[in-house]
């Protein structure tokens, strides 16, 4: 079974295009010649025909000669165009064949892309077996395991979302990721170990990863498929086909102890004190995205991926479409990258948002978004500058075009490169 992520290509058949061009060319010669004969005058086209078509003249015999050679010329021209086009398309398809995912439906684990490096940055897509409902202590079977086509279509939608993003499509990132799918129809028991997603409440339709993300990581690592195992993951997408829980959500990564240092400050000047944090090489517990198979927005995987790749320890990337979370949640967010607060809603938004110094780089100032006019006047939060005034930040409400803002882009870029180039074990 093959899954393609290239679009269909239209081929010209050389004989058909050749005959079409021949008939059109001959028809043009006929019309031009009859028009010239009717007006008893020589035209630029008839002078050209006399040069390129042997025997052509403004008479019946010359017209027959012109029609003959116009058919020959048109046939050869159309055939050559179609043949050259076919050669170019074949080269394109040969290159694109590397983007055809080989999928063995009989296997639980399929490696879509091997990645590169000693320990490639690894994204795992898992079909969710069971949904937990903590409020009433029950478990529910997830229908995704009976819908492999829906699962793999969702995976492709996520990868298409990545390919459309200016950060994740960069060759130094996209080609070096390891991409794995896990579809295990044997672990369907309605028990804690198989419940990778949970409901938050009965009214908000949020599909959340388990609060204990380590449970999801253990499920992935404990799955065996003959000679294949998944020893680690950096980000896990758990895909569900629940028809009630259709709003996706994510849990942050828990960073490991080692990494490369970066510096950051919310000071409004470049020479303010910089807090040292790190982009960790490894995830002690990978970030987890609970993704609804029915949410077909290409923005959603990018939004949740940024949440999941970030961490509470070394910089959390949070929602910008809320002024603030509930108090208990806000108290956990000790180090947030992409949202700041003013004391009062009437306080002006500062010109400078923050200073960030990536590993081995110079410190860079990032300006605040002072033209964010779609939020209520009583909001105290503000965010970093967007790359374009006409676009939205992926972490905010997107009205049309969307991108990561400049700070999030640089922060995630550095984090990804640190993980992609991490030392091997």
Wavefront OBJ file of the C-alpha trace (Angstrom):
o trace
v 0.000 0.000 0.000
v 1.341 3.428 -0.879
v 0.367 6.825 0.395
v 1.313 9.727 -1.815
v 1.819 13.325 -0.823
v 2.228 14.621 -4.389
v -0.623 15.932 -6.486
v -1.725 14.407 -9.788
v 0.145 15.480 -12.906
v -1.493 15.961 -16.306
v 0.361 14.351 -19.230
v 0.180 15.490 -22.877
v 0.114 12.579 -25.317
v 2.533 13.438 -28.179
v 0.374 12.058 -31.040
v -2.731 13.848 -29.780
v -1.026 17.187 -29.172
v 0.828 16.857 -32.490
v -2.403 16.298 -34.440
v -4.107 19.145 -32.568
v -1.313 21.589 -33.387
v -1.281 20.389 -37.025
v -5.001 21.020 -37.500
v -4.884 24.413 -35.766
v -1.881 25.480 -37.834
v -3.480 24.377 -41.092
v -6.722 26.130 -40.166
v -4.808 29.349 -39.502
v -3.089 29.093 -42.926
v -6.448 28.529 -44.622
v -8.144 31.514 -42.951
v -5.231 33.894 -43.560
v -4.909 32.828 -47.209
v -8.633 33.123 -47.968
v -8.723 36.530 -46.275
v -5.756 37.711 -48.351
v -7.313 36.401 -51.580
v -10.629 38.072 -50.807
v -8.965 41.412 -50.168
v -6.492 41.036 -53.078
v -3.663 42.215 -50.842
v -0.505 40.753 -49.367
v -0.331 40.459 -45.592
v 2.587 39.997 -43.206
v 1.465 36.439 -42.474
v 1.298 35.454 -46.147
v 4.809 36.815 -46.662
v 5.962 34.727 -43.711
v 4.218 31.639 -45.090
v 6.024 32.083 -48.428
v 9.322 31.939 -46.521
v 8.645 28.964 -44.250
v 6.297 26.803 -46.385
v 7.893 25.612 -49.675
v 5.614 26.230 -52.687
v 3.186 28.497 -50.825
v 1.651 31.282 -52.958
v -1.586 33.252 -53.005
v -3.344 30.815 -55.341
v -5.049 27.445 -55.121
v -1.910 25.383 -55.790
v 0.090 27.489 -53.321
v -2.660 27.108 -50.706
v -2.549 23.309 -51.049
v 1.227 23.367 -50.591
v 0.846 25.649 -47.575
v -1.776 23.394 -45.990
v 0.449 20.352 -46.502
v 3.519 21.921 -44.880
v 1.500 23.559 -42.085
v 0.150 20.140 -41.152
v 3.674 18.679 -41.115
v 5.130 21.583 -39.111
v 2.256 21.571 -36.622
v 2.469 17.803 -36.164
v 6.216 17.897 -35.491
v 5.956 20.938 -33.214
v 3.135 19.496 -31.106
v 4.800 16.096 -30.859
v 8.101 17.629 -29.707
v 6.411 19.880 -27.126
v 4.506 16.943 -25.631
v 7.600 14.725 -25.653
v 9.811 17.340 -23.955
v 7.085 18.101 -21.419
v 6.725 14.394 -20.662
v 10.470 14.059 -20.085
v 10.468 16.977 -17.656
v 7.443 15.659 -15.782
v 8.997 12.208 -15.570
v 12.082 13.721 -13.968
v 9.845 15.554 -11.513
v 7.963 12.368 -10.648
v 11.206 10.461 -10.240
v 12.354 13.055 -7.693
v 8.929 13.049 -6.078
v 9.003 9.284 -5.743
v 11.166 9.872 -2.693
v 8.086 11.488 -1.163
v 5.951 8.372 -1.564
v 5.394 6.747 1.779
v 5.711 2.977 1.766
v 3.073 1.656 4.144
v 2.693 -1.937 5.197
v -0.830 -2.313 6.663
v 0.161 -5.568 8.352
v 2.691 -3.766 10.569
v 1.941 -1.778 13.693
v 4.925 0.530 13.193
v 5.723 2.191 9.861
v 8.668 4.511 9.365
v 7.605 7.143 6.848
v 10.927 8.989 6.911
v 14.154 7.792 8.491
v 15.543 11.215 9.365
v 19.259 11.781 9.805
v 21.806 12.042 12.574
v 22.723 9.786 15.457
v 19.385 10.414 17.186
v 16.996 12.033 14.682
v 14.321 14.443 15.855
v 11.359 12.071 15.981
v 7.654 12.740 15.522
v 5.369 9.774 16.206
v 1.722 9.556 15.093
v -0.338 7.152 17.218
v -3.880 5.896 16.707
v -5.586 6.357 20.069
v -7.142 3.116 21.383
v -9.148 4.421 24.356
v -10.478 7.739 25.686
v -10.514 8.318 29.438
v -13.274 10.279 31.163
v -11.729 11.169 34.549
v -14.808 13.007 35.804
v -16.862 9.801 35.987
v -13.978 7.268 36.056
v -14.854 5.480 32.854
v -13.169 4.532 29.586
v -14.505 4.645 26.034
v -13.219 2.890 22.923
v -11.916 5.234 20.234
v -13.237 4.432 16.751
v -9.972 5.449 15.046
v -8.708 1.855 15.254
v -11.517 0.767 12.939
v -10.737 3.618 10.522
v -7.146 3.224 9.270
v -7.910 5.355 6.208
v -9.031 8.224 8.451
v -5.897 7.821 10.568
v -3.459 7.940 7.653
v -5.329 10.783 5.969
v -4.960 12.744 9.194
v -1.234 11.983 9.266
v -0.897 13.263 5.712
v -2.869 16.377 6.603
v -0.412 17.107 9.417
v 2.549 16.579 7.101
v 0.951 18.838 4.497
v 0.518 21.444 7.218
v 4.219 21.116 8.052
v 5.179 21.384 4.383
v 3.169 24.598 4.012
v 4.867 26.232 6.994
v 7.889 28.482 6.455
v 9.725 26.965 9.434
v 8.982 23.248 9.228
v 9.494 23.025 5.473
v 13.099 24.267 5.708
v 15.399 21.568 4.229
v 17.641 21.540 7.301
v 14.565 20.610 9.351
v 12.050 18.788 7.117
v 14.499 16.329 5.573
v 16.112 15.439 8.869
v 13.000 14.591 10.895
v 12.165 10.975 11.563
v 8.445 10.359 11.027
v 6.821 7.215 12.415
v 3.258 5.931 12.623
v 1.912 3.502 15.226
v -1.391 1.763 14.505
v -1.897 -1.104 16.955
v -5.258 -2.868 16.871
v -4.268 -5.361 19.580
v -4.319 -2.953 22.541
v -8.006 -2.199 22.806
v -8.766 -3.115 26.423
v -10.661 -0.354 28.234
v -7.935 0.321 30.760
v -5.630 3.077 31.945
v -2.578 1.968 29.976
v -4.397 2.208 26.636
v -6.110 5.577 27.218
v -3.875 8.152 25.558
v -6.492 10.940 25.460
v -8.998 12.250 27.949
v -11.972 14.572 28.122
v -11.763 17.792 30.139
v -15.473 18.468 30.616
v -18.797 17.583 29.055
v -19.385 20.957 27.416
v -16.151 22.204 25.842
v -15.474 19.235 23.485
v -11.732 19.395 24.171
v -9.732 16.304 23.324
v -6.706 16.453 25.633
v -3.652 14.234 26.000
v -3.509 12.415 29.327
v -2.455 14.692 32.147
v 0.308 12.192 32.825
v 2.113 12.470 29.464
v 4.571 9.778 30.521
v 1.737 7.270 30.105
v 1.595 8.128 26.377
v 5.361 7.851 26.024
v 5.323 4.456 27.778
v 2.616 3.200 25.402
v 4.752 4.171 22.408
v 7.967 2.656 23.766
v 6.313 -0.556 24.933
v 4.841 -1.407 21.542
v 6.795 -4.123 19.753
v 6.448 -4.958 16.052
v 8.815 -7.870 15.388
v 12.123 -6.116 14.627
v 10.752 -2.608 15.164
v 10.437 -0.589 18.343
v 10.199 3.139 19.017
v 12.858 3.840 21.617
v 12.104 7.528 22.050
v 10.048 10.395 20.661
v 10.309 14.180 20.777
v 6.681 14.982 19.923
v 3.780 12.523 19.821
v 0.561 13.176 17.900
v -2.260 11.037 19.281
v -5.045 10.919 16.695
v -8.647 10.313 17.731
v -11.852 9.846 15.769
v -14.140 10.833 18.644
v -17.199 12.592 17.242
v -17.796 14.469 20.512
v -14.294 15.584 21.426
v -13.255 17.519 18.336
v -11.147 20.359 19.776
v -7.455 19.464 19.793
v -5.064 20.237 22.655
v -1.453 19.609 23.715
v 0.799 19.033 26.733
v 4.237 20.613 27.026
v 7.508 18.700 26.776
v 9.332 17.932 30.029
v 12.944 18.758 29.164
v 15.936 16.612 29.968
v 18.887 18.039 31.916
v 21.371 18.680 29.091
v 21.258 21.080 26.179
v 22.603 24.281 24.678
v 22.222 27.564 26.527
v 20.184 30.484 25.239
v 19.490 33.821 26.896
v 16.233 35.679 27.151
v 14.806 38.726 28.827
v 11.630 40.754 28.804
v 13.695 43.868 29.469
v 12.803 46.750 27.168
v 16.449 47.416 26.324
v 19.104 45.186 24.801
v 21.476 45.665 27.746
v 19.012 44.436 30.382
v 19.813 41.327 32.443
v 19.421 38.093 30.452
v 18.000 34.944 31.995
v 19.876 31.807 30.968
v 17.830 28.821 29.887
v 18.551 25.942 27.538
v 17.235 24.174 24.499
v 17.371 20.617 25.790
v 18.864 17.837 23.695
v 16.361 15.264 24.875
v 12.828 15.170 26.214
v 12.518 13.535 29.612
v 8.830 13.262 28.676
v 7.889 14.134 25.073
v 5.333 16.774 24.264
v 1.984 15.265 23.286
v -0.709 16.545 20.915
v -4.219 15.105 21.034
v -5.471 15.743 17.513
v -9.023 15.271 16.313
v -9.221 13.515 12.952
v -12.233 15.714 12.159
v -10.384 19.022 12.578
v -9.250 19.616 8.992
v -7.711 23.052 9.560
v -4.072 23.097 8.453
v -3.284 25.631 11.184
v -4.210 23.298 14.061
v -1.207 20.899 13.810
v 1.205 23.874 13.696
v -0.479 25.505 16.691
v -0.427 22.328 18.808
v 3.095 21.378 17.680
v 4.455 24.678 19.071
v 2.770 23.973 22.410
v 4.100 20.424 22.549
v 7.684 21.259 21.570
v 7.970 24.011 24.188
v 8.389 23.408 27.907
v 7.537 24.969 31.261
v 11.182 24.737 32.317
v 12.775 26.461 29.328
v 10.056 28.524 27.724
v 6.379 27.761 27.165
v 4.554 28.806 23.985
v 0.930 29.400 24.910
v -2.355 30.563 23.368
v -2.573 34.205 22.352
v -6.328 34.226 21.723
v -6.908 34.380 25.500
v -5.994 37.302 27.730
v -5.171 34.840 30.486
v -5.934 31.295 31.593
v -7.572 30.336 34.858
v -5.542 31.381 37.889
v -4.299 27.864 38.681
v -2.993 27.457 35.126
v -1.392 30.899 34.990
v 0.484 30.181 38.218
v 2.237 27.234 36.519
v 3.493 29.372 33.629
v 6.664 30.735 35.152
v 8.519 31.287 31.883
v 6.370 32.160 28.868
v 7.868 33.143 25.525
v 5.005 34.594 23.551
v 2.718 36.565 25.906
v 3.362 39.414 28.335
v 1.108 41.432 30.579
v 0.713 45.095 31.416
v -0.387 46.232 34.835
v -3.447 48.048 33.446
v -5.292 47.790 30.108
v -4.748 51.511 29.525
v -0.962 51.244 29.857
v 0.756 51.667 26.489
v 2.191 48.590 24.815
v 6.003 48.893 25.081
v 7.962 49.279 21.847
v 10.315 46.422 22.667
v 8.845 43.034 23.550
v 11.932 41.028 24.497
v 15.550 40.203 23.769
v 16.482 36.692 22.735
v 19.978 35.336 22.223
v 20.069 31.913 20.634
v 22.900 29.408 21.146
v 26.082 30.850 19.667
v 24.255 33.897 18.290
v 24.067 37.606 18.995
v 21.259 39.076 21.086
v 18.288 40.252 18.995
v 15.563 42.729 19.957
v 11.985 41.786 19.134
v 9.351 44.495 18.967
v 5.848 44.332 20.373
v 2.725 44.116 18.248
v 1.285 47.580 18.841
v -1.297 47.261 16.060
v -3.271 44.329 17.422
v -6.737 45.800 17.088
v -8.938 42.692 17.197
v -8.841 42.233 20.987
v -11.148 43.755 23.662
v -10.005 47.018 25.192
v -9.827 45.512 28.693
v -7.064 43.042 27.787
v -3.752 43.510 29.583
v -1.776 40.962 27.539
v 0.349 41.793 24.505
v 2.516 39.772 22.136
v 5.526 40.009 19.851
v 5.404 41.572 16.415
v 3.922 39.601 13.540
v 6.008 39.055 10.387
v 3.343 40.866 8.342
v 0.529 43.176 9.385
v -1.840 41.292 7.078
v -1.203 37.908 8.717
v -2.086 36.343 12.067
v 0.152 34.528 14.493
v -0.372 30.761 14.500
v -0.848 30.906 18.274
v -3.640 33.472 17.912
v -6.951 33.492 16.057
v -6.178 33.287 12.333
v -8.451 35.274 10.051
v -6.779 34.379 6.768
v -3.005 34.076 6.467
v -1.016 32.793 9.456
v 2.638 32.441 10.464
v 4.731 32.059 13.574
v 5.733 35.508 14.771
v 9.423 36.441 14.506
v 10.298 35.500 18.081
v 8.483 32.150 18.033
v 10.053 31.325 14.662
v 13.601 31.951 15.890
v 12.975 30.235 19.225
v 11.555 27.079 17.615
v 14.194 27.100 14.875
v 16.998 27.058 17.435
v 15.227 24.432 19.539
v 14.725 22.148 16.537
v 18.313 22.496 15.343
v 19.663 21.701 18.814
v 17.599 18.514 18.874
v 18.369 17.600 15.263
v 22.119 18.008 15.836
v 22.242 16.521 19.336
v 25.032 14.104 20.167
v 24.278 10.401 19.800
v 24.160 7.973 22.648
l 1 2 3 4 5 6 7 8 9 10 11 12 13 14 15 16 17 18 19 20 21 22 23 24 25 26 27 28 29 30 31 32 33 34 35 36 37 38 39 40 41 42 43 44 45 46 47 48 49 50 51 52 53 54 55 56 57 58 59 60 61 62 63 64 65 66 67 68 69 70 71 72 73 74 75 76 77 78 79 80 81 82 83 84 85 86 87 88 89 90 91 92 93 94 95 96 97 98 99 100 101 102 103 104 105 106 107 108 109 110 111 112 113 114 115 116 117 118 119 120 121 122 123 124 125 126 127 128 129 130 131 132 133 134 135 136 137 138 139 140 141 142 143 144 145 146 147 148 149 150 151 152 153 154 155 156 157 158 159 160 161 162 163 164 165 166 167 168 169 170 171 172 173 174 175 176 177 178 179 180 181 182 183 184 185 186 187 188 189 190 191 192 193 194 195 196 197 198 199 200 201 202 203 204 205 206 207 208 209 210 211 212 213 214 215 216 217 218 219 220 221 222 223 224 225 226 227 228 229 230 231 232 233 234 235 236 237 238 239 240 241 242 243 244 245 246 247 248 249 250 251 252 253 254 255 256 257 258 259 260 261 262 263 264 265 266 267 268 269 270 271 272 273 274 275 276 277 278 279 280 281 282 283 284 285 286 287 288 289 290 291 292 293 294 295 296 297 298 299 300 301 302 303 304 305 306 307 308 309 310 311 312 313 314 315 316 317 318 319 320 321 322 323 324 325 326 327 328 329 330 331 332 333 334 335 336 337 338 339 340 341 342 343 344 345 346 347 348 349 350 351 352 353 354 355 356 357 358 359 360 361 362 363 364 365 366 367 368 369 370 371 372 373 374 375 376 377 378 379 380 381 382 383 384 385 386 387 388 389 390 391 392 393 394 395 396 397 398 399 400 401 402 403 404 405 406 407 408 409 410 411 412 413 414 415 416 417 418 419 420 421 422 423 424 425
